[in-house]
Amino acid sequence: MQRSENRALNNMLVKLFNNVMDIEEKAIITSEFKDITNNDMHIMDAIGIEEPQSMSAIAKKLSVTVGTLTTNMNSLEDKGYIIRERSKNDKRVVLARLTDKGKKAFYHHRNFHQNMVKAILRDMEEDELKAMIKGLLNLSDFFEEMEKSV
């Protein structure tokens, strides 16, 4: 790949990253969810709608410490988006689950991401999709390696 193509690809990746962060926040933090942040939405996404999740499992998904997560969880609990309870099996473990209000926010956030994926796939041929997936996997591998080295 030529230098100009590398520069163009880098510029596109930077612009996409910034757009995803900015547009996602504008799209999901509506008047109904004005009391939370984009980060809060990602915490609720990590909790999910299935079984309650332990604080350590949520922190691991988000690549943060349990201490950092606790501050955000206190706020989400105060606002009625989550409930935390001690595990009945192991009292040392704190489990979090979404309330109905939290589930509503979760589905709102999920809808944004589903629409984003649909936009990516629109008019894409199978060979183009395979190439894009390969490139994104390579990028993901790069990030994982960088994470280990910093």
C-alpha positions as CSV (number, residue, x, y, z in Angstrom):
1,M,0.0,0.0,0.0
2,Q,1.3,3.4,-0.9
3,R,2.0,6.2,1.6
4,S,-1.0,8.2,0.5
5,E,-3.3,5.2,0.9
6,N,-1.9,4.6,4.4
7,R,-2.5,8.3,5.3
8,A,-6.0,8.2,3.9
9,L,-6.8,5.0,5.8
10,N,-5.4,6.4,9.1
11,N,-7.4,9.6,8.6
12,M,-10.6,7.6,8.0
13,L,-10.0,5.4,11.1
14,V,-9.5,8.5,13.3
15,K,-12.5,10.2,11.8
16,L,-14.7,7.1,12.2
17,F,-13.6,6.6,15.9
18,N,-14.4,10.3,16.7
19,N,-17.7,10.1,14.8
20,V,-18.8,6.9,16.5
21,M,-18.1,8.4,19.9
22,D,-19.8,11.8,19.1
23,I,-22.8,10.5,17.2
24,E,-23.4,7.6,19.5
25,E,-23.6,10.0,22.4
26,K,-26.0,12.3,20.6
27,A,-28.1,9.4,19.4
28,I,-28.5,7.5,22.7
29,I,-28.4,10.3,25.3
30,T,-31.9,11.6,24.5
31,S,-34.3,13.5,26.7
32,E,-35.4,10.2,28.2
33,F,-31.9,9.3,29.1
34,K,-30.4,12.7,29.8
35,D,-29.3,11.7,33.3
36,I,-26.7,9.2,32.2
37,T,-23.6,9.2,30.0
38,N,-22.4,7.2,27.1
39,N,-20.1,5.5,29.5
40,D,-23.1,4.5,31.7
41,M,-24.7,3.0,28.6
42,H,-21.7,0.9,28.0
43,I,-21.7,-0.3,31.6
44,M,-25.4,-1.3,31.2
45,D,-24.4,-3.1,28.0
46,A,-21.7,-5.0,29.9
47,I,-24.3,-6.0,32.5
48,G,-26.7,-7.2,29.8
49,I,-30.2,-8.5,30.2
50,E,-29.6,-12.1,31.0
51,E,-28.3,-13.3,34.3
52,P,-27.0,-10.9,37.0
53,Q,-23.3,-10.1,36.5
54,S,-20.6,-9.9,39.2
55,M,-18.8,-6.6,39.6
56,S,-15.5,-8.3,38.7
57,A,-17.0,-9.8,35.4
58,I,-18.4,-6.4,34.4
59,A,-15.1,-4.6,35.2
60,K,-13.2,-7.2,33.1
61,K,-15.5,-6.7,30.1
62,L,-14.9,-3.0,30.3
63,S,-11.2,-3.3,31.1
64,V,-11.5,-1.2,34.3
65,T,-10.9,-1.9,37.9
66,V,-13.7,-2.8,40.2
67,G,-13.0,0.4,42.2
68,T,-13.5,2.5,39.1
69,L,-16.6,0.6,38.2
70,T,-18.1,1.0,41.7
71,T,-18.2,4.8,41.4
72,N,-20.3,4.6,38.2
73,M,-22.4,1.8,39.6
74,N,-23.3,3.9,42.6
75,S,-24.6,6.6,40.3
76,L,-26.5,4.2,38.1
77,E,-28.1,2.6,41.2
78,D,-29.1,6.0,42.6
79,K,-30.8,6.8,39.3
80,G,-32.7,3.6,39.2
81,Y,-31.0,1.9,36.2
82,I,-29.4,-1.0,38.1
83,I,-29.8,-3.0,41.3
84,R,-26.8,-4.6,43.2
85,E,-27.2,-7.5,45.6
86,R,-25.0,-9.9,47.4
87,S,-24.8,-13.4,45.9
88,K,-26.8,-16.0,47.8
89,N,-24.1,-18.5,47.1
90,D,-21.1,-16.4,48.1
91,K,-21.7,-13.3,50.2
92,R,-18.4,-11.8,49.0
93,V,-19.7,-11.4,45.5
94,V,-21.8,-8.5,44.5
95,L,-24.1,-9.1,41.5
96,A,-25.7,-6.4,39.3
97,R,-28.7,-6.5,37.2
98,L,-30.7,-4.0,35.1
99,T,-34.0,-2.6,36.4
100,D,-36.9,-2.1,33.9
101,K,-35.6,1.4,33.4
102,G,-32.1,0.0,32.7
103,K,-33.4,-2.6,30.3
104,K,-35.1,0.2,28.3
105,A,-31.8,2.1,28.1
106,F,-30.1,-1.1,27.1
107,Y,-32.4,-1.8,24.2
108,H,-32.2,1.9,23.1
109,H,-28.4,1.5,23.0
110,R,-28.6,-1.9,21.3
111,N,-30.8,-0.4,18.6
112,F,-28.2,2.3,17.8
113,H,-25.6,-0.4,17.3
114,Q,-27.9,-2.6,15.2
115,N,-28.6,0.3,12.9
116,M,-24.9,1.1,12.6
117,V,-24.1,-2.5,11.5
118,K,-27.0,-2.4,9.0
119,A,-25.5,0.8,7.5
120,I,-22.1,-0.8,7.2
121,L,-23.6,-3.9,5.4
122,R,-25.8,-1.9,3.1
123,D,-24.9,-2.7,-0.6
124,M,-21.9,-4.7,0.4
125,E,-20.9,-7.7,-1.7
126,E,-19.8,-10.9,0.1
127,D,-16.1,-10.6,-0.9
128,E,-16.1,-7.0,0.3
129,L,-17.6,-8.1,3.6
130,K,-14.9,-10.8,4.0
131,A,-12.2,-8.3,3.3
132,M,-13.6,-5.8,5.8
133,I,-14.0,-8.5,8.5
134,K,-10.4,-9.6,7.9
135,G,-9.2,-6.0,8.3
136,L,-11.2,-5.4,11.4
137,L,-9.9,-8.6,12.9
138,N,-6.4,-7.5,12.2
139,L,-7.2,-4.1,13.9
140,S,-8.7,-5.9,16.9
141,D,-5.5,-8.1,17.2
142,F,-3.4,-5.0,17.0
143,F,-5.4,-3.4,19.8
144,E,-5.1,-6.5,21.9
145,E,-1.3,-6.6,21.4
146,M,-1.1,-2.9,22.3
147,E,-3.1,-3.5,25.4
148,K,-0.6,-6.1,26.6
149,S,2.4,-3.9,26.0
150,V,1.2,-0.7,27.7
